[in-house]
Amino acid sequence: MGVLIEAKNLVKSFGGTKAVDGLSLAIAEGEIYGVVGPDGAGKTTTLRLLCGVLEPDHGGGENGASIHICGFDLTRQAELARAQIGYLPQRFSLYEDLTVMENLRFLAEARGLPWRSWGPRCKEILEFVGLDKFTTRLAGHLSGGMKQKLGLAAALVHRPRVLLLDEPTTGVDPVTRQDFWQLILRLVGVIDQEGSGVAVLVSTPYMDEASRCTRVGFMRNGKLLVEGRSADLRGRLAGSILELRGSPLAALRKIATTMEGIEDAQMFGDRIHLHISPKRREEVEARIRGEAARQGAEIADLRPITPLFEDVFISLVEK
């Protein structure tokens, strides 16, 4: 499988703030690459650089910034590169006073696609995203989830090989999030008549969505802290996370945060995740049980668990 998105040494500053700081990526055909990070990490700026909305701060030279989309240089072959990109921004950006079909027709004709091409394609895409029964509905009258599906349809109308999705499920209900991800997973499994597939780059604040990706990159302060496959990233903390349940929970967390051998203690609903050194597990378990008993707190369960993506991200941020 060939590399469809290749970026090297991307830097973008706004005033004295580096929104993206020396970022490099390589994403192959058939991959879903998830970019995860807190607000202000540089995720949206990265996607805007990759689709050509923004330009990197510097280019050229051996260590300069460069972006290639399907082998086309985004600086020197901008039209050819952008023709390969489908982009879905965070906010709904289509025309609310046009119908679903009118929006797709406008975008298709703006790209110079003839009716014999965009007509069948629009019907195919709307059926794919589940909007084929709403072709005459005004976009402004769609629900939030349906607007996101229309945005995805619009991004796909010209058959791009690279799909850039900027937090596509933020603000929609859990069922719609699930439906949207099923569409993405189906999309990367589709191979066209020429034997070509797509590469998807998606930014998300949701760790459960990150676990669906082929690979994940964690961003903070414009930098890519670490990247890798889901299982490999969680494997970095294997044996390092203890899950603690009991009552009162606040008292147990206070005990944990002041105890030697526990690097971090984070609340996860009705339980606490303790980050420890695997070599000190038995020692930590014995000490926290003893201290809880001394202070009158009750431990219902204390056991090692498979790390979550949240655990990985918190560990990276702490470091």
URTA-V67861 format. One record per residue. RES is the residue in three letters. OMEGA is omega in radians with two decimals (* if undefined). Layout:
RES;OMEGA  RES;OMEGA
//
This chain:
MET;-3.12  GLY;3.08  VAL;-3.13  LEU;3.09  ILE;3.10  GLU;3.14  ALA;-3.13  LYS;2.98  ASN;-3.14  LEU;3.08  VAL;3.07  LYS;-3.12  SER;3.00  PHE;-3.01  GLY;3.13  GLY;-3.09  THR;3.05  LYS;3.13  ALA;3.04  VAL;-2.96  ASP;3.05  GLY;-3.06  LEU;3.06  SER;-3.11  LEU;2.97  ALA;-3.05  ILE;-3.03  ALA;3.03  GLU;3.13  GLY;-3.14  GLU;2.88  ILE;-3.11  TYR;-3.13  GLY;3.05  VAL;-3.06  VAL;3.09  GLY;3.13  PRO;3.05  ASP;-3.13  GLY;-3.12  ALA;-3.12  GLY;-3.08  LYS;-3.10  THR;3.12  THR;3.11  THR;-3.14  LEU;3.13  ARG;3.04  LEU;-3.07  LEU;3.14  CYS;3.04  GLY;3.08  VAL;3.07  LEU;3.06  GLU;3.07  PRO;-3.11  ASP;-3.13  HIS;3.13  GLY;3.14  GLY;-3.14  GLY;-3.07  GLU;-3.09  ASN;-3.11  GLY;3.14  ALA;3.05  SER;3.10  ILE;3.06  HIS;3.11  ILE;-3.09  CYS;3.11  GLY;-3.14  PHE;3.10  ASP;-3.07  LEU;3.12  THR;-3.04  ARG;-3.12  GLN;-2.97  ALA;-3.08  GLU;-3.14  LEU;-3.14  ALA;-3.09  ARG;3.10  ALA;-3.13  GLN;-2.97  ILE;2.90  GLY;-3.01  TYR;3.07  LEU;-3.13  PRO;-3.14  GLN;-3.06  ARG;3.11  PHE;-3.00  SER;3.11  LEU;-3.05  TYR;-3.06  GLU;-3.14  ASP;2.99  LEU;3.10  THR;3.10  VAL;-3.11  MET;3.13  GLU;3.09  ASN;-3.13  LEU;3.13  ARG;3.13  PHE;-3.11  LEU;-3.14  ALA;-3.12  GLU;3.08  ALA;3.09  ARG;3.09  GLY;-3.14  LEU;3.11  PRO;-3.12  TRP;-3.10  ARG;3.11  SER;-3.02  TRP;-3.13  GLY;3.10  PRO;-3.12  ARG;-3.13  CYS;3.12  LYS;3.13  GLU;-3.10  ILE;-3.12  LEU;3.06  GLU;-3.14  PHE;-3.09  VAL;3.08  GLY;3.13  LEU;-3.06  ASP;3.12  LYS;-3.07  PHE;-3.04  THR;-3.08  THR;-3.14  ARG;3.08  LEU;-3.12  ALA;3.13  GLY;-3.14  HIS;3.11  LEU;3.03  SER;-3.13  GLY;3.14  GLY;3.12  MET;3.08  LYS;3.11  GLN;3.10  LYS;3.06  LEU;3.09  GLY;3.10  LEU;3.11  ALA;3.14  ALA;3.14  ALA;-3.06  LEU;-2.94  VAL;-3.09  HIS;3.11  ARG;3.13  PRO;3.07  ARG;3.11  VAL;-3.12  LEU;3.14  LEU;-3.06  LEU;-3.08  ASP;-3.13  GLU;-2.99  PRO;-3.07  THR;3.13  THR;3.07  GLY;3.11  VAL;-3.07  ASP;-3.08  PRO;3.14  VAL;3.13  THR;3.07  ARG;3.13  GLN;3.13  ASP;-3.11  PHE;3.14  TRP;3.04  GLN;3.09  LEU;-3.13  ILE;-3.14  LEU;3.08  ARG;-3.08  LEU;-3.11  VAL;3.10  GLY;-3.12  VAL;3.05  ILE;-3.09  ASP;-3.07  GLN;3.13  GLU;3.12  GLY;-3.11  SER;3.09  GLY;-3.10  VAL;2.98  ALA;-3.11  VAL;2.99  LEU;-3.08  VAL;3.02  SER;-3.09  THR;3.02  PRO;-3.03  TYR;-3.10  MET;3.11  ASP;3.07  GLU;3.12  ALA;-3.11  SER;3.11  ARG;-3.04  CYS;3.07  THR;3.06  ARG;-3.11  VAL;3.01  GLY;3.12  PHE;-3.13  MET;3.01  ARG;3.13  ASN;3.06  GLY;-3.10  LYS;3.02  LEU;-3.06  LEU;-3.11  VAL;3.07  GLU;3.12  GLY;3.10  ARG;-3.04  SER;-3.08  ALA;-3.12  ASP;-3.13  LEU;3.10  ARG;3.14  GLY;3.11  ARG;-3.11  LEU;-3.12  ALA;3.13  GLY;-3.05  SER;-3.07  ILE;3.00  LEU;3.08  GLU;-3.08  LEU;3.04  ARG;3.13  GLY;-3.13  SER;-0.19  PRO;-3.00  LEU;-3.13  ALA;3.13  ALA;3.12  LEU;3.13  ARG;3.12  LYS;3.08  ILE;-3.07  ALA;-3.06  THR;-3.13  THR;-3.04  MET;3.09  GLU;3.14  GLY;3.08  ILE;-3.07  GLU;-3.10  ASP;3.09  ALA;-3.06  GLN;3.11  MET;3.02  PHE;-3.10  GLY;-3.09  ASP;-3.14  ARG;-3.12  ILE;3.05  HIS;-3.14  LEU;3.11  HIS;-3.07  ILE;2.95  SER;-3.12  PRO;-3.11  LYS;-3.07  ARG;-3.04  ARG;-3.08  GLU;3.13  GLU;-3.11  VAL;3.14  GLU;-3.11  ALA;-3.09  ARG;-3.10  ILE;3.07  ARG;-3.13  GLY;-3.12  GLU;3.10  ALA;3.13  ALA;-3.13  ARG;-3.11  GLN;3.09  GLY;3.08  ALA;-3.09  GLU;3.08  ILE;3.12  ALA;-3.11  ASP;3.07  LEU;-3.02  ARG;3.06  PRO;3.12  ILE;3.01  THR;-3.09  PRO;3.01  LEU;3.05  PHE;3.10  GLU;3.12  ASP;3.13  VAL;-3.09  PHE;3.13  ILE;3.12  SER;3.14  LEU;-3.14  VAL;3.14  GLU;-3.13  LYS;*
//
